[in-house]
Amino acid sequence: MTDIHGIGAWIAIGLTGAVGLWGLVLAATKRRPGRQFTWAAFIAVGAMLVQGAIGLVLYSSDGEPGSGHLFYGMVIAATVAFAYVYRAQLEKRPALTWGLLLLFLMGAGFRAIANIGAELGG
């Protein structure tokens, strides 16, 4: 399960980064995102949420990821909750806001990975 969480983290980070950049390109060219972008954004966010769920399972089975790793996992969950609550406002400029949101999730994922070694003395 730990290996799935480790590999899945890089997949989730790659997805959020790629789709986030796609959103910024759409915003820069003043194009509205289509169905493909919407699906890609949902898949990227879903990948991050699945990572959080796997992390909780690992933590509940006496895993100790370190407080920094847990903090960034919670930041990701809170960011997704924030996006859900304010989804109507995010739709005013969807490509830009979703692009930035996804890039923020990517950064939080990087920070979560960076804190594993620091917390475990690595």
N, C-alpha and C positions, 0 to 999 in steps of 0.2 A: 504494500500500500504506500510505503514511503517513496518507492521508486516512481509509482504512478503520480504521486503528488509532485515530485521533483520534475519529472518530464512534463507533466501537465501544466506546471507553472510557466515553463518557457513557451509552451504552445499558447497559453492564455495571454502572456505578455506579447508574443508576436502577433496574435490576432488583434488585440486591442490597439497595438501600435500601427499596424497596417491599415485597419479600418479607420482609426483616428486620423491618420494622414490623408486617407481617401476623403474623409469629411472636410478636412481643411482645403484640399484641392477643389472639391465641389463648391465650397464657400468662396474661395478666391476667384473661381470662374463664374460665380453667381448663378450656379445651377442648383435646382432643388434635387435632393436625394431621391432616387427611385426605390423601387421595391427591393432591388438587389442590395443596396446600401442598408436599408432598414433590416433586412434579414441578417446581413453580415454583422451589423451592430448588435442585434439580439443574440447572435451566436457568440460574439466576443464577450459580451456582458455575462451570458450564461456560462461560458468557460471560466470566467473569474469566480462566479458564484459556486460552481461545482468545486473549484479549488478550495474555496472557503469551507464548503461542506466536508470535503475530504480532510482538510486541516483540523476541523472540529472532531472528526472521528479519530484521527491520530492523537489529538490532544486528550480526548476522553479515555484513550487506551494507555494512559500514563506516558505519553510523549511529552517532552519538554522542549518546545521550539524556542523559548526565550521570549521575554516580554516585548521586545521590539518587533519580532515577527508577528506576535499576536496583535500588537497595536496596529500594524499596517493591514492585517487581515480585517480588523474592525473598521479601519478607515475605508477600505474597499466596500464593505457591506453598507456602511453609512452613506457613502457616496451614491451607491445604487439606490438606496432608499430615498435619498434626497432627489435624485433624478426622477424617481417614480412619483413622488409627491408634487414636484414642480414640472411634470411632463407637459402641461399645457403651455407654460412659459417657454419651455425648451423648444417647442414646435414653432415659435415665431421665426427663428433662424436655425432650422434643424441641422443643417450640414455643419455650421460653425459650432453650435453648442454640443452636439453629439461628438464631433471630432475632438473638441477640447476635453470633454468628459472622458472619452476613451483614452486619450493621451495621459490624462491624470491617473486613470486606473492603471495604465501601463507603468507609469512612474512609481505608483504605490506598490505594484508587484515587484519592480526592481528593488525597491527599498526593503520589502519583506524578505526577499532572497538575500540581500546584502546583510541583513541583521542576523541571519542564521549563524554564520561563522563568527560574528562579533560576540553574540550571546553565548555561544558554546566554547569560546576560547580559541577559535580558529583563525 
